[in-house]
Amino acid sequence: MSFIKEFFKFLIIRKKYWLIPILIFLLIFGGFLVVTQGTAVAPFIYTIF
């Protein structure tokens, strides 16, 4: 947990606010993959990329 706190301090101090929406999207997308266990979503991921 200290890594996450330190990373957010870095973002705030360096004024890298544009990274926050990217991180939120990646966390939601990763959580979605974990919840669905990847197999049911795989055909849709290939169409996105």
mmJSON file of the N, C-alpha and C atoms, coordinates in Angstrom:
{"data_MODEL":{"atom_site":{
"group_PDB":["ATOM","ATOM","ATOM","ATOM","ATOM","ATOM","ATOM","ATOM","ATOM","ATOM","ATOM","ATOM","ATOM","ATOM","ATOM","ATOM","ATOM","ATOM","ATOM","ATOM","ATOM","ATOM","ATOM","ATOM","ATOM","ATOM","ATOM","ATOM","ATOM","ATOM","ATOM","ATOM","ATOM","ATOM","ATOM","ATOM","ATOM","ATOM","ATOM","ATOM","ATOM","ATOM","ATOM","ATOM","ATOM","ATOM","ATOM","ATOM","ATOM","ATOM","ATOM","ATOM","ATOM","ATOM","ATOM","ATOM","ATOM","ATOM","ATOM","ATOM","ATOM","ATOM","ATOM","ATOM","ATOM","ATOM","ATOM","ATOM","ATOM","ATOM","ATOM","ATOM","ATOM","ATOM","ATOM","ATOM","ATOM","ATOM","ATOM","ATOM","ATOM","ATOM","ATOM","ATOM","ATOM","ATOM","ATOM","ATOM","ATOM","ATOM","ATOM","ATOM","ATOM","ATOM","ATOM","ATOM","ATOM","ATOM","ATOM","ATOM","ATOM","ATOM","ATOM","ATOM","ATOM","ATOM","ATOM","ATOM","ATOM","ATOM","ATOM","ATOM","ATOM","ATOM","ATOM","ATOM","ATOM","ATOM","ATOM","ATOM","ATOM","ATOM","ATOM","ATOM","ATOM","ATOM","ATOM","ATOM","ATOM","ATOM","ATOM","ATOM","ATOM","ATOM","ATOM","ATOM","ATOM","ATOM","ATOM","ATOM","ATOM","ATOM","ATOM","ATOM","ATOM","ATOM","ATOM"],
"id":[1,2,3,4,5,6,7,8,9,10,11,12,13,14,15,16,17,18,19,20,21,22,23,24,25,26,27,28,29,30,31,32,33,34,35,36,37,38,39,40,41,42,43,44,45,46,47,48,49,50,51,52,53,54,55,56,57,58,59,60,61,62,63,64,65,66,67,68,69,70,71,72,73,74,75,76,77,78,79,80,81,82,83,84,85,86,87,88,89,90,91,92,93,94,95,96,97,98,99,100,101,102,103,104,105,106,107,108,109,110,111,112,113,114,115,116,117,118,119,120,121,122,123,124,125,126,127,128,129,130,131,132,133,134,135,136,137,138,139,140,141,142,143,144,145,146,147],
"type_symbol":["N","C","C","N","C","C","N","C","C","N","C","C","N","C","C","N","C","C","N","C","C","N","C","C","N","C","C","N","C","C","N","C","C","N","C","C","N","C","C","N","C","C","N","C","C","N","C","C","N","C","C","N","C","C","N","C","C","N","C","C","N","C","C","N","C","C","N","C","C","N","C","C","N","C","C","N","C","C","N","C","C","N","C","C","N","C","C","N","C","C","N","C","C","N","C","C","N","C","C","N","C","C","N","C","C","N","C","C","N","C","C","N","C","C","N","C","C","N","C","C","N","C","C","N","C","C","N","C","C","N","C","C","N","C","C","N","C","C","N","C","C","N","C","C","N","C","C"],
"label_atom_id":["N","CA","C","N","CA","C","N","CA","C","N","CA","C","N","CA","C","N","CA","C","N","CA","C","N","CA","C","N","CA","C","N","CA","C","N","CA","C","N","CA","C","N","CA","C","N","CA","C","N","CA","C","N","CA","C","N","CA","C","N","CA","C","N","CA","C","N","CA","C","N","CA","C","N","CA","C","N","CA","C","N","CA","C","N","CA","C","N","CA","C","N","CA","C","N","CA","C","N","CA","C","N","CA","C","N","CA","C","N","CA","C","N","CA","C","N","CA","C","N","CA","C","N","CA","C","N","CA","C","N","CA","C","N","CA","C","N","CA","C","N","CA","C","N","CA","C","N","CA","C","N","CA","C","N","CA","C","N","CA","C","N","CA","C","N","CA","C","N","CA","C"],
"label_alt_id":[null,null,null,null,null,null,null,null,null,null,null,null,null,null,null,null,null,null,null,null,null,null,null,null,null,null,null,null,null,null,null,null,null,null,null,null,null,null,null,null,null,null,null,null,null,null,null,null,null,null,null,null,null,null,null,null,null,null,null,null,null,null,null,null,null,null,null,null,null,null,null,null,null,null,null,null,null,null,null,null,null,null,null,null,null,null,null,null,null,null,null,null,null,null,null,null,null,null,null,null,null,null,null,null,null,null,null,null,null,null,null,null,null,null,null,null,null,null,null,null,null,null,null,null,null,null,null,null,null,null,null,null,null,null,null,null,null,null,null,null,null,null,null,null,null,null,null],
"label_comp_id":["MET","MET","MET","SER","SER","SER","PHE","PHE","PHE","ILE","ILE","ILE","LYS","LYS","LYS","GLU","GLU","GLU","PHE","PHE","PHE","PHE","PHE","PHE","LYS","LYS","LYS","PHE","PHE","PHE","LEU","LEU","LEU","ILE","ILE","ILE","ILE","ILE","ILE","ARG","ARG","ARG","LYS","LYS","LYS","LYS","LYS","LYS","TYR","TYR","TYR","TRP","TRP","TRP","LEU","LEU","LEU","ILE","ILE","ILE","PRO","PRO","PRO","ILE","ILE","ILE","LEU","LEU","LEU","ILE","ILE","ILE","PHE","PHE","PHE","LEU","LEU","LEU","LEU","LEU","LEU","ILE","ILE","ILE","PHE","PHE","PHE","GLY","GLY","GLY","GLY","GLY","GLY","PHE","PHE","PHE","LEU","LEU","LEU","VAL","VAL","VAL","VAL","VAL","VAL","THR","THR","THR","GLN","GLN","GLN","GLY","GLY","GLY","THR","THR","THR","ALA","ALA","ALA","VAL","VAL","VAL","ALA","ALA","ALA","PRO","PRO","PRO","PHE","PHE","PHE","ILE","ILE","ILE","TYR","TYR","TYR","THR","THR","THR","ILE","ILE","ILE","PHE","PHE","PHE"],
"label_asym_id":["A","A","A","A","A","A","A","A","A","A","A","A","A","A","A","A","A","A","A","A","A","A","A","A","A","A","A","A","A","A","A","A","A","A","A","A","A","A","A","A","A","A","A","A","A","A","A","A","A","A","A","A","A","A","A","A","A","A","A","A","A","A","A","A","A","A","A","A","A","A","A","A","A","A","A","A","A","A","A","A","A","A","A","A","A","A","A","A","A","A","A","A","A","A","A","A","A","A","A","A","A","A","A","A","A","A","A","A","A","A","A","A","A","A","A","A","A","A","A","A","A","A","A","A","A","A","A","A","A","A","A","A","A","A","A","A","A","A","A","A","A","A","A","A","A","A","A"],
"label_entity_id":["1","1","1","1","1","1","1","1","1","1","1","1","1","1","1","1","1","1","1","1","1","1","1","1","1","1","1","1","1","1","1","1","1","1","1","1","1","1","1","1","1","1","1","1","1","1","1","1","1","1","1","1","1","1","1","1","1","1","1","1","1","1","1","1","1","1","1","1","1","1","1","1","1","1","1","1","1","1","1","1","1","1","1","1","1","1","1","1","1","1","1","1","1","1","1","1","1","1","1","1","1","1","1","1","1","1","1","1","1","1","1","1","1","1","1","1","1","1","1","1","1","1","1","1","1","1","1","1","1","1","1","1","1","1","1","1","1","1","1","1","1","1","1","1","1","1","1"],
"label_seq_id":[1,1,1,2,2,2,3,3,3,4,4,4,5,5,5,6,6,6,7,7,7,8,8,8,9,9,9,10,10,10,11,11,11,12,12,12,13,13,13,14,14,14,15,15,15,16,16,16,17,17,17,18,18,18,19,19,19,20,20,20,21,21,21,22,22,22,23,23,23,24,24,24,25,25,25,26,26,26,27,27,27,28,28,28,29,29,29,30,30,30,31,31,31,32,32,32,33,33,33,34,34,34,35,35,35,36,36,36,37,37,37,38,38,38,39,39,39,40,40,40,41,41,41,42,42,42,43,43,43,44,44,44,45,45,45,46,46,46,47,47,47,48,48,48,49,49,49],
"pdbx_PDB_ins_code":[null,null,null,null,null,null,null,null,null,null,null,null,null,null,null,null,null,null,null,null,null,null,null,null,null,null,null,null,null,null,null,null,null,null,null,null,null,null,null,null,null,null,null,null,null,null,null,null,null,null,null,null,null,null,null,null,null,null,null,null,null,null,null,null,null,null,null,null,null,null,null,null,null,null,null,null,null,null,null,null,null,null,null,null,null,null,null,null,null,null,null,null,null,null,null,null,null,null,null,null,null,null,null,null,null,null,null,null,null,null,null,null,null,null,null,null,null,null,null,null,null,null,null,null,null,null,null,null,null,null,null,null,null,null,null,null,null,null,null,null,null,null,null,null,null,null,null],
"Cartn_x":[0.815,0.0,0.861,2.067,2.914,3.31,3.439,3.77,2.671,1.422,0.292,0.236,0.428,0.431,1.565,2.733,3.882,3.664,3.033,2.773,1.808,0.753,-0.193,0.442,1.347,2.09,2.933,3.577,4.367,3.507,2.3,1.411,1.01,0.723,0.284,1.426,2.613,3.753,4.219,4.294,4.766,3.672,2.441,1.293,1.011,1.05,0.748,-0.697,-1.617,-3.026,-3.622,-3.047,-3.583,-3.397,-2.534,-2.342,-3.449,-4.153,-5.173,-6.302,-6.893,-7.944,-7.448,-6.209,-5.645,-5.534,-5.061,-4.941,-6.306,-7.293,-8.637,-9.187,-9.005,-9.471,-8.786,-7.484,-6.759,-7.206,-7.465,-7.937,-9.321,-10.213,-11.556,-11.476,-10.686,-10.548,-9.924,-8.895,-8.269,-9.209,-9.966,-10.951,-12.031,-12.443,-13.437,-12.92,-11.652,-11.064,-10.969,-10.636,-10.532,-11.9,-12.908,-14.254,-14.823,-14.613,-15.175,-14.238,-13.095,-12.087,-11.545,-11.685,-11.01,-11.594,-12.159,-12.555,-13.779,-14.744,-15.966,-15.735,-14.743,-14.503,-13.464,-12.744,-11.636,-12.017,-13.128,-13.454,-13.639,-14.152,-14.369,-13.058,-12.107,-10.821,-10.068,-10.134,-9.449,-10.02,-11.314,-11.903,-11.522,-11.278,-10.871,-9.464,-8.559,-7.177,-6.906],
"Cartn_y":[-1.189,0.0,1.255,1.182,2.376,2.79,1.812,2.144,2.992,2.625,3.358,4.769,4.909,6.238,7.086,6.495,7.219,7.604,6.721,7.013,8.189,8.207,9.324,10.628,10.556,11.755,12.267,11.345,11.711,12.416,11.853,12.458,13.875,14.066,15.373,16.374,15.957,16.869,17.262,16.292,16.56,17.087,17.221,17.725,16.893,15.583,14.635,14.178,15.148,14.834,14.072,14.182,13.509,11.996,11.513,10.069,9.406,10.186,9.614,8.949,9.572,8.869,7.597,7.593,6.395,5.27,5.591,4.585,4.044,4.931,4.485,3.541,3.884,3.03,1.667,1.652,0.388,-0.461,0.167,-0.582,-1.177,-0.399,-0.906,-2.038,-1.861,-2.87,-4.146,-4.003,-5.163,-5.875,-5.107,-5.71,-6.44,-5.875,-6.522,-7.858,-7.897,-9.148,-10.193,-9.75,-10.695,-11.241,-10.373,-10.808,-11.795,-11.54,-12.427,-13.588,-13.639,-14.684,-14.767,-13.722,-13.602,-14.383,-15.553,-16.392,-15.849,-15.344,-14.852,-13.523,-12.785,-11.451,-11.472,-12.544,-12.612,-12.195,-12.635,-12.204,-10.693,-10.053,-8.608,-7.846,-8.383,-7.722,-7.725,-8.796,-8.861,-7.854,-7.579,-6.587,-5.178,-4.934,-3.597,-3.281,-4.243,-3.993,-4.536],
"Cartn_z":[0.0,0.0,0.0,0.52,0.55,-0.862,-1.761,-3.148,-3.774,-3.508,-4.086,-3.525,-2.207,-1.6,-2.166,-2.293,-2.822,-4.283,-5.049,-6.46,-6.604,-5.777,-5.845,-5.37,-4.391,-3.991,-5.157,-5.869,-7.036,-8.077,-8.344,-9.333,-8.934,-7.661,-7.198,-7.208,-6.727,-6.663,-8.064,-8.973,-10.335,-11.266,-10.72,-11.48,-12.73,-12.547,-13.631,-13.52,-13.459,-13.27,-14.44,-15.607,-16.789,-16.708,-15.807,-15.652,-14.836,-14.021,-13.138,-13.918,-14.968,-15.717,-16.4,-16.852,-17.482,-16.456,-15.258,-14.209,-13.789,-13.695,-13.326,-14.383,-15.671,-16.751,-16.706,-16.49,-16.424,-15.242,-14.102,-12.94,-13.188,-13.799,-14.095,-15.107,-16.148,-17.192,-16.628,-15.796,-15.167,-14.22,-13.443,-12.559,-13.33,-14.454,-15.307,-15.824,-16.221,-16.7,-15.589,-14.392,-13.273,-12.908,-12.875,-12.493,-13.503,-14.79,-15.808,-16.138,-15.51,-15.675,-17.104,-17.874,-19.165,-20.315,-20.1,-21.224,-21.955,-21.23,-21.874,-22.578,-22.148,-22.686,-23.799,-23.946,-24.898,-26.325,-26.895,-28.259,-28.371,-27.328,-27.378,-27.233,-26.48,-26.322,-27.648,-28.382,-29.662,-30.646,-30.577,-31.481,-31.091,-29.789,-29.339,-29.829,-29.709,-30.081,-31.47],
"occupancy":[1.0,1.0,1.0,1.0,1.0,1.0,1.0,1.0,1.0,1.0,1.0,1.0,1.0,1.0,1.0,1.0,1.0,1.0,1.0,1.0,1.0,1.0,1.0,1.0,1.0,1.0,1.0,1.0,1.0,1.0,1.0,1.0,1.0,1.0,1.0,1.0,1.0,1.0,1.0,1.0,1.0,1.0,1.0,1.0,1.0,1.0,1.0,1.0,1.0,1.0,1.0,1.0,1.0,1.0,1.0,1.0,1.0,1.0,1.0,1.0,1.0,1.0,1.0,1.0,1.0,1.0,1.0,1.0,1.0,1.0,1.0,1.0,1.0,1.0,1.0,1.0,1.0,1.0,1.0,1.0,1.0,1.0,1.0,1.0,1.0,1.0,1.0,1.0,1.0,1.0,1.0,1.0,1.0,1.0,1.0,1.0,1.0,1.0,1.0,1.0,1.0,1.0,1.0,1.0,1.0,1.0,1.0,1.0,1.0,1.0,1.0,1.0,1.0,1.0,1.0,1.0,1.0,1.0,1.0,1.0,1.0,1.0,1.0,1.0,1.0,1.0,1.0,1.0,1.0,1.0,1.0,1.0,1.0,1.0,1.0,1.0,1.0,1.0,1.0,1.0,1.0,1.0,1.0,1.0,1.0,1.0,1.0],
"B_iso_or_equiv":[0.0,0.0,0.0,0.0,0.0,0.0,0.0,0.0,0.0,0.0,0.0,0.0,0.0,0.0,0.0,0.0,0.0,0.0,0.0,0.0,0.0,0.0,0.0,0.0,0.0,0.0,0.0,0.0,0.0,0.0,0.0,0.0,0.0,0.0,0.0,0.0,0.0,0.0,0.0,0.0,0.0,0.0,0.0,0.0,0.0,0.0,0.0,0.0,0.0,0.0,0.0,0.0,0.0,0.0,0.0,0.0,0.0,0.0,0.0,0.0,0.0,0.0,0.0,0.0,0.0,0.0,0.0,0.0,0.0,0.0,0.0,0.0,0.0,0.0,0.0,0.0,0.0,0.0,0.0,0.0,0.0,0.0,0.0,0.0,0.0,0.0,0.0,0.0,0.0,0.0,0.0,0.0,0.0,0.0,0.0,0.0,0.0,0.0,0.0,0.0,0.0,0.0,0.0,0.0,0.0,0.0,0.0,0.0,0.0,0.0,0.0,0.0,0.0,0.0,0.0,0.0,0.0,0.0,0.0,0.0,0.0,0.0,0.0,0.0,0.0,0.0,0.0,0.0,0.0,0.0,0.0,0.0,0.0,0.0,0.0,0.0,0.0,0.0,0.0,0.0,0.0,0.0,0.0,0.0,0.0,0.0,0.0],
"pdbx_formal_charge":[null,null,null,null,null,null,null,null,null,null,null,null,null,null,null,null,null,null,null,null,null,null,null,null,null,null,null,null,null,null,null,null,null,null,null,null,null,null,null,null,null,null,null,null,null,null,null,null,null,null,null,null,null,null,null,null,null,null,null,null,null,null,null,null,null,null,null,null,null,null,null,null,null,null,null,null,null,null,null,null,null,null,null,null,null,null,null,null,null,null,null,null,null,null,null,null,null,null,null,null,null,null,null,null,null,null,null,null,null,null,null,null,null,null,null,null,null,null,null,null,null,null,null,null,null,null,null,null,null,null,null,null,null,null,null,null,null,null,null,null,null,null,null,null,null,null,null],
"auth_seq_id":[1,1,1,2,2,2,3,3,3,4,4,4,5,5,5,6,6,6,7,7,7,8,8,8,9,9,9,10,10,10,11,11,11,12,12,12,13,13,13,14,14,14,15,15,15,16,16,16,17,17,17,18,18,18,19,19,19,20,20,20,21,21,21,22,22,22,23,23,23,24,24,24,25,25,25,26,26,26,27,27,27,28,28,28,29,29,29,30,30,30,31,31,31,32,32,32,33,33,33,34,34,34,35,35,35,36,36,36,37,37,37,38,38,38,39,39,39,40,40,40,41,41,41,42,42,42,43,43,43,44,44,44,45,45,45,46,46,46,47,47,47,48,48,48,49,49,49],
"auth_comp_id":["MET","MET","MET","SER","SER","SER","PHE","PHE","PHE","ILE","ILE","ILE","LYS","LYS","LYS","GLU","GLU","GLU","PHE","PHE","PHE","PHE","PHE","PHE","LYS","LYS","LYS","PHE","PHE","PHE","LEU","LEU","LEU","ILE","ILE","ILE","ILE","ILE","ILE","ARG","ARG","ARG","LYS","LYS","LYS","LYS","LYS","LYS","TYR","TYR","TYR","TRP","TRP","TRP","LEU","LEU","LEU","ILE","ILE","ILE","PRO","PRO","PRO","ILE","ILE","ILE","LEU","LEU","LEU","ILE","ILE","ILE","PHE","PHE","PHE","LEU","LEU","LEU","LEU","LEU","LEU","ILE","ILE","ILE","PHE","PHE","PHE","GLY","GLY","GLY","GLY","GLY","GLY","PHE","PHE","PHE","LEU","LEU","LEU","VAL","VAL","VAL","VAL","VAL","VAL","THR","THR","THR","GLN","GLN","GLN","GLY","GLY","GLY","THR","THR","THR","ALA","ALA","ALA","VAL","VAL","VAL","ALA","ALA","ALA","PRO","PRO","PRO","PHE","PHE","PHE","ILE","ILE","ILE","TYR","TYR","TYR","THR","THR","THR","ILE","ILE","ILE","PHE","PHE","PHE"],
"auth_asym_id":["A","A","A","A","A","A","A","A","A","A","A","A","A","A","A","A","A","A","A","A","A","A","A","A","A","A","A","A","A","A","A","A","A","A","A","A","A","A","A","A","A","A","A","A","A","A","A","A","A","A","A","A","A","A","A","A","A","A","A","A","A","A","A","A","A","A","A","A","A","A","A","A","A","A","A","A","A","A","A","A","A","A","A","A","A","A","A","A","A","A","A","A","A","A","A","A","A","A","A","A","A","A","A","A","A","A","A","A","A","A","A","A","A","A","A","A","A","A","A","A","A","A","A","A","A","A","A","A","A","A","A","A","A","A","A","A","A","A","A","A","A","A","A","A","A","A","A"],
"auth_atom_id":["N","CA","C","N","CA","C","N","CA","C","N","CA","C","N","CA","C","N","CA","C","N","CA","C","N","CA","C","N","CA","C","N","CA","C","N","CA","C","N","CA","C","N","CA","C","N","CA","C","N","CA","C","N","CA","C","N","CA","C","N","CA","C","N","CA","C","N","CA","C","N","CA","C","N","CA","C","N","CA","C","N","CA","C","N","CA","C","N","CA","C","N","CA","C","N","CA","C","N","CA","C","N","CA","C","N","CA","C","N","CA","C","N","CA","C","N","CA","C","N","CA","C","N","CA","C","N","CA","C","N","CA","C","N","CA","C","N","CA","C","N","CA","C","N","CA","C","N","CA","C","N","CA","C","N","CA","C","N","CA","C","N","CA","C","N","CA","C","N","CA","C"],
"pdbx_PDB_model_num":[1,1,1,1,1,1,1,1,1,1,1,1,1,1,1,1,1,1,1,1,1,1,1,1,1,1,1,1,1,1,1,1,1,1,1,1,1,1,1,1,1,1,1,1,1,1,1,1,1,1,1,1,1,1,1,1,1,1,1,1,1,1,1,1,1,1,1,1,1,1,1,1,1,1,1,1,1,1,1,1,1,1,1,1,1,1,1,1,1,1,1,1,1,1,1,1,1,1,1,1,1,1,1,1,1,1,1,1,1,1,1,1,1,1,1,1,1,1,1,1,1,1,1,1,1,1,1,1,1,1,1,1,1,1,1,1,1,1,1,1,1,1,1,1,1,1,1]
}}}
